Amino acid sequence: MKDAQKTVGLLADKQKFCYITYVDEDGFPQTRAMLKPREREGIKTFYLSTNTSSNKVKFLFKNNKASLYFVDGRFYRGACLSGTVEVLQTEEAKKRIWRMGDTMYYPKGVSDPDYCVLKFTAVKGRYYSGFKNEDFDID
């Protein structure tokens, strides 16, 4: 895909939400809406905040394969990135993406044990726009 970094990066940045899909203990895909990633490095690495006690974290510890999906409903286009997730629980990782107001979700602050960071690393993607799909690899 021509300039996937720019196209998919802009799509991801403009959305308020994204979707993460992971596999549960019975091998079924599960999709959850999430707040958009707090940070990204190109379209290869994304950092998201979530609750350590969530099912997604439990299942990602067992099977770290996942996908992130960004959709622009207004123009009916989207990008699915496939890769792996690392659950980060270090103080450094938590501070990296902590934002003012996060105590609404994590009342004990940045050191809340129910706060963790999902580091998603993409290996490939698929972009849909204008009735066409385009597959691309991510280096």
C-alpha positions as CSV (number, residue, x, y, z in Angstrom):
1,M,0.0,0.0,0.0
2,K,1.4,3.4,-0.9
3,D,2.2,5.4,2.2
4,A,0.5,3.2,4.7
5,Q,2.3,5.0,7.5
6,K,0.7,8.3,6.7
7,T,-2.8,7.0,5.7
8,V,-3.3,4.6,8.6
9,G,-1.5,6.9,11.1
10,L,-3.9,9.8,10.3
11,L,-6.9,7.5,10.5
12,A,-5.8,6.2,13.9
13,D,-5.1,9.7,15.2
14,K,-8.5,11.1,14.2
15,Q,-10.6,8.5,16.0
16,K,-11.7,8.7,19.6
17,F,-12.0,4.9,19.9
18,C,-10.5,1.8,18.4
19,Y,-11.3,-1.9,18.7
20,I,-9.1,-4.6,20.0
21,T,-9.7,-8.3,19.1
22,Y,-8.1,-11.1,21.0
23,V,-8.8,-14.8,21.5
24,D,-10.5,-16.2,24.6
25,E,-9.8,-19.5,26.4
26,D,-12.1,-21.4,24.0
27,G,-10.4,-20.1,20.9
28,F,-13.2,-17.6,20.0
29,P,-12.3,-14.0,19.0
30,Q,-13.5,-11.3,21.3
31,T,-13.7,-7.7,20.3
32,R,-13.8,-4.7,22.7
33,A,-14.0,-1.0,22.1
34,M,-11.1,1.0,23.7
35,L,-10.1,4.6,24.0
36,K,-7.7,5.4,21.2
37,P,-4.1,4.6,21.8
38,R,-2.3,7.1,24.0
39,E,0.9,7.0,21.9
40,R,2.0,5.4,18.7
41,E,5.3,4.9,17.0
42,G,4.5,5.0,13.3
43,I,1.9,2.3,12.7
44,K,4.0,-0.5,14.2
45,T,3.7,0.2,18.0
46,F,0.7,1.5,19.9
47,Y,0.3,2.1,23.7
48,L,-3.2,1.8,25.2
49,S,-4.4,1.9,28.8
50,T,-6.7,-0.7,30.4
51,N,-7.7,-2.4,33.6
52,T,-5.4,-5.2,34.7
53,S,-8.4,-7.1,36.0
54,S,-10.1,-7.1,32.6
55,N,-10.7,-10.4,30.7
56,K,-8.7,-9.1,27.8
57,V,-5.6,-8.9,29.9
58,K,-6.2,-12.4,31.3
59,F,-6.5,-13.8,27.8
60,L,-3.6,-11.7,26.3
61,F,-1.3,-13.3,28.9
62,K,-2.3,-16.7,27.5
63,N,-2.3,-15.8,23.8
64,N,-0.8,-12.4,22.9
65,K,-2.0,-12.4,19.3
66,A,-4.4,-9.6,18.6
67,S,-5.6,-7.0,16.2
68,L,-6.4,-3.3,16.4
69,Y,-9.1,-1.8,14.2
70,F,-9.6,1.9,13.4
71,V,-12.7,2.9,11.6
72,D,-13.9,6.2,10.1
73,G,-17.7,5.7,9.9
74,R,-18.3,9.0,8.1
75,F,-16.3,7.9,5.1
76,Y,-16.7,4.1,5.6
77,R,-13.0,3.3,5.7
78,G,-10.9,1.4,8.2
79,A,-7.6,-0.3,9.0
80,C,-7.0,-3.6,10.7
81,L,-3.6,-4.1,12.1
82,S,-2.5,-7.6,13.2
83,G,0.2,-8.3,15.7
84,T,1.0,-9.1,19.3
85,V,0.4,-7.5,22.7
86,E,2.7,-7.2,25.6
87,V,1.0,-6.3,29.0
88,L,3.2,-3.7,30.7
89,Q,2.9,-3.2,34.4
90,T,6.1,-1.2,35.2
91,E,5.9,2.2,36.8
92,E,7.9,3.6,33.8
93,A,5.4,2.2,31.3
94,K,2.4,3.5,33.3
95,K,3.8,7.0,33.7
96,R,4.6,7.1,30.0
97,I,1.0,7.2,29.0
98,W,-0.7,8.5,32.2
99,R,-3.0,11.5,31.5
100,M,-4.7,14.1,33.7
101,G,-8.1,12.7,34.6
102,D,-7.1,9.0,34.5
103,T,-8.0,8.8,38.2
104,M,-11.6,8.5,37.0
105,Y,-10.6,5.0,35.8
106,Y,-7.8,4.3,38.2
107,P,-8.6,5.9,41.5
108,K,-5.2,5.0,43.1
109,G,-3.3,6.9,40.5
110,V,-0.5,5.8,38.3
111,S,0.5,3.1,40.8
112,D,-3.0,1.6,40.8
113,P,-2.6,-2.2,40.5
114,D,-5.6,-2.3,38.3
115,Y,-3.9,0.0,35.7
116,C,-1.7,-1.4,33.0
117,V,-0.5,-0.6,29.5
118,L,-1.0,-2.7,26.4
119,K,1.9,-2.4,24.0
120,F,0.6,-3.5,20.6
121,T,3.1,-4.3,17.9
122,A,1.8,-4.7,14.4
123,V,3.3,-7.0,11.8
124,K,0.8,-6.5,9.0
125,G,-2.3,-4.6,8.1
126,R,-5.3,-4.3,5.8
127,Y,-6.9,-1.0,4.7
128,Y,-10.4,-0.6,3.3
129,S,-11.6,2.4,1.4
130,G,-13.6,3.1,-1.7
131,F,-14.8,-0.5,-2.0
132,K,-11.2,-1.8,-2.1
133,N,-9.0,-3.7,0.3
134,E,-5.2,-3.4,0.4
135,D,-2.9,-5.6,2.4
136,F,0.4,-4.3,3.6
137,D,3.3,-5.5,5.7
138,I,4.8,-3.5,8.5
139,D,8.6,-3.4,9.0
